[in-house]
Amino acid sequence: MKKIILAFMAVSFLTLNAQAQEQNSTQDFKKWQARIRGIAVIPYESAKIGIIGGDVSLSNTFVPELDFTYFFTKHFAAELILATTKHDVNTVGSDISAIGGPTNVNIDLGNVWLLPPTLTLQYHFTPFEEKVFKPYVGAGVNYTIFYNVEDGNTVKNVSYKNNVGYAFQVGFDLMLNDTFFINVDAKKLFLKTDVTVDASNLAAGLSIPADVTINPLILGMGLGMKF
């Protein structure tokens, strides 16, 4: 009987100890972090343009970005990225000979602002014992809003359809102390939009549809804080 009691006490102690360690492993960390980064947005664009053919070109841009991350555990987290970018847009190698223009011309389509809030789920790990270098990978979705469209001086109007896309990321945090860190991050967004160009000012009733793929690469670096 004594041996049974001792064995039960030993099992209870080990169980309680394991539960305490598990509780510490899930609670002994700061659940929130915020970062401010400078990001370079580099579109990898292509298009299928109706009637006039050709391709599309979007300018690169560099903007500030703010993001917030919530850690469910030490390793699993969700990140929300907030930034907005402005891009100049034009067609490449279009044929407007049907309305008396050249057969190979770039058409200025003005510029457009993109607001692509992006939510990713991440896995963070610490490959080295000192836990200063903390890489992570992530995947998620974004919903891109096109706004403040300036049509340029060539066509009457350009409209863009908001759309859902996918995102993948890889990056790392380099801890300066328990609170502050340097972050380097790379994301790839897979994004398409339907564009309609109203060129009725060039020819009566002329409306040009286009399926545009943007697929930007987003490279960022900045400073973060855990809290």
Contacts in CASP RR format, 6 or more apart in sequence:
PFRMAT RR
TARGET T0000
AUTHOR 0000-0000-0000
METHOD contacts of the structure
MODEL  1
MKKIILAFMAVSFLTLNAQAQEQNSTQDFKKWQARIRGIAVIPYESAKIG
IIGGDVSLSNTFVPELDFTYFFTKHFAAELILATTKHDVNTVGSDISAIG
GPTNVNIDLGNVWLLPPTLTLQYHFTPFEEKVFKPYVGAGVNYTIFYNVE
DGNTVKNVSYKNNVGYAFQVGFDLMLNDTFFINVDAKKLFLKTDVTVDAS
NLAAGLSIPADVTINPLILGMGLGMKF
25 73 0 8 1.000
25 74 0 8 1.000
26 73 0 8 1.000
26 74 0 8 1.000
29 71 0 8 1.000
29 73 0 8 1.000
29 74 0 8 1.000
30 71 0 8 1.000
30 226 0 8 1.000
30 227 0 8 1.000
31 70 0 8 1.000
31 71 0 8 1.000
32 68 0 8 1.000
32 69 0 8 1.000
32 70 0 8 1.000
32 71 0 8 1.000
32 226 0 8 1.000
32 227 0 8 1.000
33 68 0 8 1.000
33 69 0 8 1.000
33 71 0 8 1.000
33 224 0 8 1.000
33 225 0 8 1.000
33 226 0 8 1.000
33 227 0 8 1.000
34 66 0 8 1.000
34 67 0 8 1.000
34 68 0 8 1.000
34 69 0 8 1.000
34 224 0 8 1.000
34 225 0 8 1.000
34 227 0 8 1.000
35 66 0 8 1.000
35 67 0 8 1.000
35 69 0 8 1.000
35 183 0 8 1.000
35 222 0 8 1.000
35 223 0 8 1.000
35 224 0 8 1.000
35 225 0 8 1.000
36 64 0 8 1.000
36 65 0 8 1.000
36 66 0 8 1.000
36 222 0 8 1.000
36 223 0 8 1.000
36 224 0 8 1.000
37 64 0 8 1.000
37 65 0 8 1.000
37 66 0 8 1.000
37 67 0 8 1.000
37 183 0 8 1.000
37 185 0 8 1.000
37 220 0 8 1.000
37 221 0 8 1.000
37 222 0 8 1.000
37 223 0 8 1.000
38 62 0 8 1.000
38 63 0 8 1.000
38 64 0 8 1.000
38 65 0 8 1.000
38 220 0 8 1.000
38 221 0 8 1.000
38 222 0 8 1.000
39 62 0 8 1.000
39 63 0 8 1.000
39 64 0 8 1.000
39 65 0 8 1.000
39 83 0 8 1.000
39 218 0 8 1.000
39 219 0 8 1.000
39 220 0 8 1.000
40 60 0 8 1.000
40 61 0 8 1.000
40 62 0 8 1.000
40 218 0 8 1.000
40 219 0 8 1.000
40 220 0 8 1.000
41 60 0 8 1.000
41 61 0 8 1.000
41 62 0 8 1.000
41 63 0 8 1.000
41 85 0 8 1.000
41 87 0 8 1.000
41 216 0 8 1.000
41 217 0 8 1.000
41 218 0 8 1.000
42 60 0 8 1.000
42 216 0 8 1.000
42 217 0 8 1.000
42 218 0 8 1.000
42 219 0 8 1.000
43 58 0 8 1.000
43 59 0 8 1.000
43 60 0 8 1.000
43 87 0 8 1.000
43 214 0 8 1.000
43 215 0 8 1.000
43 216 0 8 1.000
44 213 0 8 1.000
44 214 0 8 1.000
44 215 0 8 1.000
44 216 0 8 1.000
44 217 0 8 1.000
45 55 0 8 1.000
45 56 0 8 1.000
45 57 0 8 1.000
45 58 0 8 1.000
45 212 0 8 1.000
45 213 0 8 1.000
45 214 0 8 1.000
45 215 0 8 1.000
46 55 0 8 1.000
46 56 0 8 1.000
46 212 0 8 1.000
46 213 0 8 1.000
47 54 0 8 1.000
47 55 0 8 1.000
47 56 0 8 1.000
47 91 0 8 1.000
47 195 0 8 1.000
47 210 0 8 1.000
47 211 0 8 1.000
47 212 0 8 1.000
47 213 0 8 1.000
48 210 0 8 1.000
48 211 0 8 1.000
49 55 0 8 1.000
49 56 0 8 1.000
49 91 0 8 1.000
49 94 0 8 1.000
49 208 0 8 1.000
49 209 0 8 1.000
49 210 0 8 1.000
50 208 0 8 1.000
50 209 0 8 1.000
50 210 0 8 1.000
51 98 0 8 1.000
51 206 0 8 1.000
51 208 0 8 1.000
51 209 0 8 1.000
52 91 0 8 1.000
52 94 0 8 1.000
52 95 0 8 1.000
52 96 0 8 1.000
52 98 0 8 1.000
52 107 0 8 1.000
52 208 0 8 1.000
53 91 0 8 1.000
53 93 0 8 1.000
53 94 0 8 1.000
53 95 0 8 1.000
54 91 0 8 1.000
54 92 0 8 1.000
54 93 0 8 1.000
54 94 0 8 1.000
54 95 0 8 1.000
55 91 0 8 1.000
55 92 0 8 1.000
55 93 0 8 1.000
56 89 0 8 1.000
56 90 0 8 1.000
56 91 0 8 1.000
56 92 0 8 1.000
56 210 0 8 1.000
56 212 0 8 1.000
57 89 0 8 1.000
57 90 0 8 1.000
57 91 0 8 1.000
57 92 0 8 1.000
57 106 0 8 1.000
58 87 0 8 1.000
58 88 0 8 1.000
58 89 0 8 1.000
58 214 0 8 1.000
59 87 0 8 1.000
59 88 0 8 1.000
59 89 0 8 1.000
59 111 0 8 1.000
61 85 0 8 1.000
61 86 0 8 1.000
61 87 0 8 1.000
63 83 0 8 1.000
63 84 0 8 1.000
63 85 0 8 1.000
64 83 0 8 1.000
65 81 0 8 1.000
65 82 0 8 1.000
65 83 0 8 1.000
65 220 0 8 1.000
66 82 0 8 1.000
66 83 0 8 1.000
67 79 0 8 1.000
67 80 0 8 1.000
67 81 0 8 1.000
67 82 0 8 1.000
68 79 0 8 1.000
68 80 0 8 1.000
69 77 0 8 1.000
69 78 0 8 1.000
69 79 0 8 1.000
69 80 0 8 1.000
69 122 0 8 1.000
70 77 0 8 1.000
70 78 0 8 1.000
71 77 0 8 1.000
71 124 0 8 1.000
72 78 0 8 1.000
74 124 0 8 1.000
75 123 0 8 1.000
75 124 0 8 1.000
75 125 0 8 1.000
76 121 0 8 1.000
76 122 0 8 1.000
76 123 0 8 1.000
76 124 0 8 1.000
77 121 0 8 1.000
77 122 0 8 1.000
77 124 0 8 1.000
77 136 0 8 1.000
78 119 0 8 1.000
78 120 0 8 1.000
78 121 0 8 1.000
78 122 0 8 1.000
79 119 0 8 1.000
79 120 0 8 1.000
79 122 0 8 1.000
79 138 0 8 1.000
80 117 0 8 1.000
80 118 0 8 1.000
80 119 0 8 1.000
81 117 0 8 1.000
81 118 0 8 1.000
81 119 0 8 1.000
81 120 0 8 1.000
81 187 0 8 1.000
82 117 0 8 1.000
83 116 0 8 1.000
84 113 0 8 1.000
84 114 0 8 1.000
84 115 0 8 1.000
85 113 0 8 1.000
85 114 0 8 1.000
86 111 0 8 1.000
86 112 0 8 1.000
86 113 0 8 1.000
86 114 0 8 1.000
86 148 0 8 1.000
87 111 0 8 1.000
87 112 0 8 1.000
87 113 0 8 1.000
87 114 0 8 1.000
88 110 0 8 1.000
88 111 0 8 1.000
89 109 0 8 1.000
89 110 0 8 1.000
89 111 0 8 1.000
89 112 0 8 1.000
89 158 0 8 1.000
90 106 0 8 1.000
90 107 0 8 1.000
90 108 0 8 1.000
90 109 0 8 1.000
90 110 0 8 1.000
91 106 0 8 1.000
91 107 0 8 1.000
91 109 0 8 1.000
92 106 0 8 1.000
93 104 0 8 1.000
93 105 0 8 1.000
93 106 0 8 1.000
94 104 0 8 1.000
94 105 0 8 1.000
94 106 0 8 1.000
94 107 0 8 1.000
95 102 0 8 1.000
95 103 0 8 1.000
95 104 0 8 1.000
95 105 0 8 1.000
96 102 0 8 1.000
96 103 0 8 1.000
96 105 0 8 1.000
96 107 0 8 1.000
96 202 0 8 1.000
97 103 0 8 1.000
98 203 0 8 1.000
99 202 0 8 1.000
99 203 0 8 1.000
99 206 0 8 1.000
107 154 0 8 1.000
107 155 0 8 1.000
108 152 0 8 1.000
108 153 0 8 1.000
108 154 0 8 1.000
109 151 0 8 1.000
109 152 0 8 1.000
109 154 0 8 1.000
109 155 0 8 1.000
109 158 0 8 1.000
109 197 0 8 1.000
110 149 0 8 1.000
110 150 0 8 1.000
110 151 0 8 1.000
110 152 0 8 1.000
110 158 0 8 1.000
111 149 0 8 1.000
111 150 0 8 1.000
111 152 0 8 1.000
112 146 0 8 1.000
112 147 0 8 1.000
112 148 0 8 1.000
112 149 0 8 1.000
112 150 0 8 1.000
112 158 0 8 1.000
112 160 0 8 1.000
113 146 0 8 1.000
113 147 0 8 1.000
113 148 0 8 1.000
113 149 0 8 1.000
114 144 0 8 1.000
114 145 0 8 1.000
114 146 0 8 1.000
115 144 0 8 1.000
115 145 0 8 1.000
115 147 0 8 1.000
116 142 0 8 1.000
116 143 0 8 1.000
116 144 0 8 1.000
116 145 0 8 1.000
116 189 0 8 1.000
116 191 0 8 1.000
117 142 0 8 1.000
117 143 0 8 1.000
118 140 0 8 1.000
118 141 0 8 1.000
118 142 0 8 1.000
118 167 0 8 1.000
118 187 0 8 1.000
118 189 0 8 1.000
119 140 0 8 1.000
119 141 0 8 1.000
119 142 0 8 1.000
120 138 0 8 1.000
120 139 0 8 1.000
120 140 0 8 1.000
120 167 0 8 1.000
120 169 0 8 1.000
120 187 0 8 1.000
121 138 0 8 1.000
121 139 0 8 1.000
121 140 0 8 1.000
122 136 0 8 1.000
122 137 0 8 1.000
122 138 0 8 1.000
122 169 0 8 1.000
123 136 0 8 1.000
123 137 0 8 1.000
123 138 0 8 1.000
124 134 0 8 1.000
124 135 0 8 1.000
124 136 0 8 1.000
124 173 0 8 1.000
125 134 0 8 1.000
125 135 0 8 1.000
125 136 0 8 1.000
126 133 0 8 1.000
126 134 0 8 1.000
127 133 0 8 1.000
127 135 0 8 1.000
131 175 0 8 1.000
132 174 0 8 1.000
132 175 0 8 1.000
133 172 0 8 1.000
133 173 0 8 1.000
133 174 0 8 1.000
133 175 0 8 1.000
134 172 0 8 1.000
134 173 0 8 1.000
134 174 0 8 1.000
134 175 0 8 1.000
134 181 0 8 1.000
135 170 0 8 1.000
135 171 0 8 1.000
135 172 0 8 1.000
136 169 0 8 1.000
136 170 0 8 1.000
136 171 0 8 1.000
136 172 0 8 1.000
136 173 0 8 1.000
137 169 0 8 1.000
137 170 0 8 1.000
137 171 0 8 1.000
138 168 0 8 1.000
138 169 0 8 1.000
138 170 0 8 1.000
139 166 0 8 1.000
139 167 0 8 1.000
139 168 0 8 1.000
139 169 0 8 1.000
140 166 0 8 1.000
140 167 0 8 1.000
140 168 0 8 1.000
141 164 0 8 1.000
141 165 0 8 1.000
141 166 0 8 1.000
141 167 0 8 1.000
142 164 0 8 1.000
142 165 0 8 1.000
142 166 0 8 1.000
142 167 0 8 1.000
142 189 0 8 1.000
142 191 0 8 1.000
143 162 0 8 1.000
143 163 0 8 1.000
143 164 0 8 1.000
143 165 0 8 1.000
144 162 0 8 1.000
144 163 0 8 1.000
144 164 0 8 1.000
144 165 0 8 1.000
144 189 0 8 1.000
144 191 0 8 1.000
144 193 0 8 1.000
145 162 0 8 1.000
146 160 0 8 1.000
146 161 0 8 1.000
146 162 0 8 1.000
146 193 0 8 1.000
149 158 0 8 1.000
149 159 0 8 1.000
149 160 0 8 1.000
151 157 0 8 1.000
151 158 0 8 1.000
154 199 0 8 1.000
154 202 0 8 1.000
155 197 0 8 1.000
155 198 0 8 1.000
155 199 0 8 1.000
155 201 0 8 1.000
155 202 0 8 1.000
156 198 0 8 1.000
156 199 0 8 1.000
156 200 0 8 1.000
156 201 0 8 1.000
157 197 0 8 1.000
157 198 0 8 1.000
158 195 0 8 1.000
158 196 0 8 1.000
158 197 0 8 1.000
158 198 0 8 1.000
159 195 0 8 1.000
159 196 0 8 1.000
159 198 0 8 1.000
160 193 0 8 1.000
160 194 0 8 1.000
160 195 0 8 1.000
161 193 0 8 1.000
161 194 0 8 1.000
161 195 0 8 1.000
162 193 0 8 1.000
163 191 0 8 1.000
163 192 0 8 1.000
163 193 0 8 1.000
163 194 0 8 1.000
165 189 0 8 1.000
165 190 0 8 1.000
165 191 0 8 1.000
165 192 0 8 1.000
166 189 0 8 1.000
166 190 0 8 1.000
167 187 0 8 1.000
167 188 0 8 1.000
167 189 0 8 1.000
167 190 0 8 1.000
168 187 0 8 1.000
168 188 0 8 1.000
169 185 0 8 1.000
169 186 0 8 1.000
169 187 0 8 1.000
169 188 0 8 1.000
170 185 0 8 1.000
170 186 0 8 1.000
171 183 0 8 1.000
171 184 0 8 1.000
171 185 0 8 1.000
171 186 0 8 1.000
172 183 0 8 1.000
172 184 0 8 1.000
173 181 0 8 1.000
173 182 0 8 1.000
173 183 0 8 1.000
173 224 0 8 1.000
174 181 0 8 1.000
174 182 0 8 1.000
174 183 0 8 1.000
174 184 0 8 1.000
175 181 0 8 1.000
176 182 0 8 1.000
178 226 0 8 1.000
179 225 0 8 1.000
179 226 0 8 1.000
179 227 0 8 1.000
180 223 0 8 1.000
180 224 0 8 1.000
180 225 0 8 1.000
180 226 0 8 1.000
181 223 0 8 1.000
181 224 0 8 1.000
181 225 0 8 1.000
181 226 0 8 1.000
182 221 0 8 1.000
182 222 0 8 1.000
182 223 0 8 1.000
182 224 0 8 1.000
183 220 0 8 1.000
183 221 0 8 1.000
183 222 0 8 1.000
183 223 0 8 1.000
183 224 0 8 1.000
184 220 0 8 1.000
184 221 0 8 1.000
184 222 0 8 1.000
185 218 0 8 1.000
185 219 0 8 1.000
185 220 0 8 1.000
185 221 0 8 1.000
186 217 0 8 1.000
186 218 0 8 1.000
186 219 0 8 1.000
186 220 0 8 1.000
187 217 0 8 1.000
187 218 0 8 1.000
188 215 0 8 1.000
188 216 0 8 1.000
188 217 0 8 1.000
188 218 0 8 1.000
189 214 0 8 1.000
189 215 0 8 1.000
189 216 0 8 1.000
189 218 0 8 1.000
190 215 0 8 1.000
191 213 0 8 1.000
191 214 0 8 1.000
191 215 0 8 1.000
191 216 0 8 1.000
192 211 0 8 1.000
192 212 0 8 1.000
192 213 0 8 1.000
192 214 0 8 1.000
193 212 0 8 1.000
193 214 0 8 1.000
194 209 0 8 1.000
194 210 0 8 1.000
194 211 0 8 1.000
194 212 0 8 1.000
195 209 0 8 1.000
195 210 0 8 1.000
195 211 0 8 1.000
195 212 0 8 1.000
196 207 0 8 1.000
196 208 0 8 1.000
196 209 0 8 1.000
196 210 0 8 1.000
197 207 0 8 1.000
197 208 0 8 1.000
197 209 0 8 1.000
197 210 0 8 1.000
198 206 0 8 1.000
198 207 0 8 1.000
199 206 0 8 1.000
199 207 0 8 1.000
199 208 0 8 1.000
200 206 0 8 1.000
200 207 0 8 1.000
END
